[in-house]
Amino acid sequence: MPTPQPGILLPLPPLSRYLVFALEPDTDVAAGLKALQDVVDGERTVAGIGQAPLSAVGKKAAGLKPFPPLAGPGIDIPSTPAALWLWLRGEDRGELLNRSRHLVAALAPAFALQEAWDGFKHDSGRDLTGYEDGTENPTGEAALAAAHSADGASLVAVQRWVHDFRRYEAMQPEECDDCIGRRRSDNEELDDAPESAHVKRTAQESFSPEAFLVRRSMPWADGMAGGLMFVAFGHSLDAFQAQMRRMVGLEDGIVDALFRFTRPVSGAYFWCPPLEGGKLRLPL
C-alpha cells in the first residue's frame, strides 16, 4: 500500500538543502526516474517531480499543472518551472553537501543541476525578520488530509523569496507588526490588524473552499543576501493559488503588506509521489 513521503510532515530539520534540476535533451528519462527511485528515501530526501519528465514518459500526475505567473499593482510573481526538486533534510552541512554530490552524479545524464540553496532553522522556527513561520499549519490528521491525497501523493509549491533587509529595518516595529498581522514579541495576532496584513490575506479558513496547506518553509542565506524558501504541500494546488491571488490583490484590490520588504524570485509546482516498498511509486 502506498504511503506518503515521511519527510513532508516530520518536524523541520536543523538544516536543509534544495536542489533544482533541468531535464537534459535527448536522454533516457525513464532511466533517470528509475535512478531517482534508487537514491531517494522520502525521509532524509524528499522528491518532487515536474511536468516535463512525466510528459517525456507519457504520464501525468493528478492535479499537477504549470505554475501561473501573476501580476498585481506593482507586483510580479514569476513562474520558473523545473524538472525535479529535491529537499535534503539533515543536521550537518558537510553531509548535505556530500549527499548533494552523490545525488547529482546518480541522476546524470537525464537531470542536470540548475540551482542549489542551503536552508536552516533560525531561532526555533522564525523567519529572518524575526517572525514565527507556519503558525497556522494544521496538525495531526488535519495536516495529513491537507498535505496528501488519498493515494499518499502530495503537490508542492516552491518559491524563493528575497528579503530587502534595509527596507525592513527602516520600518518602525509597529509597522512591521501591521505588515504581518502579529506581534513579533509574542506571536499574538493583532485584533486591529489592517486588511493588508499577511495573516488576513492568507487566513486559510476565510476562503471558499477553505485553503489549508502545510508549510515547511525555512530561511536561506547566500553571502549577504537572504530570505525564505517557501515550501507548501497540499493535496491540490488550489489552496496555494487562491492565497497567492489574494496576496497580489487580484481578489479585492488589496495587496499583501509583505511585499513591502520581500519578493519571490522563483515559483514552481511539483508532484511528490508516495512510497511503496520503500521506494518512490513512479508511473514507469
Secondary structure, DSSP 8 states (H G I E B T S, - for coil): --B--GGGTS---SEEEEEEEEE-TTS-HHHHHHHHHHH--SSSEEEEE-HHHHHHTT---TT------EEETTEEE-----SEEEEEEES-HHHHHHHHHHHHHHHTTTEEEEEEEEEE--TTTB-TTS-BS-TT---HHHHHHHH--TTS-EEEEEEEEEE-HHHHHTS-HHHHHHHHTB-TTT--B-TT--TTSHHHHT-GGGSSS----EE--EEEEETTEEEEEEEEEESSSHHHHHHHHHHTTTTTS---GGGGTEEE---EEEEE--EETTEE----
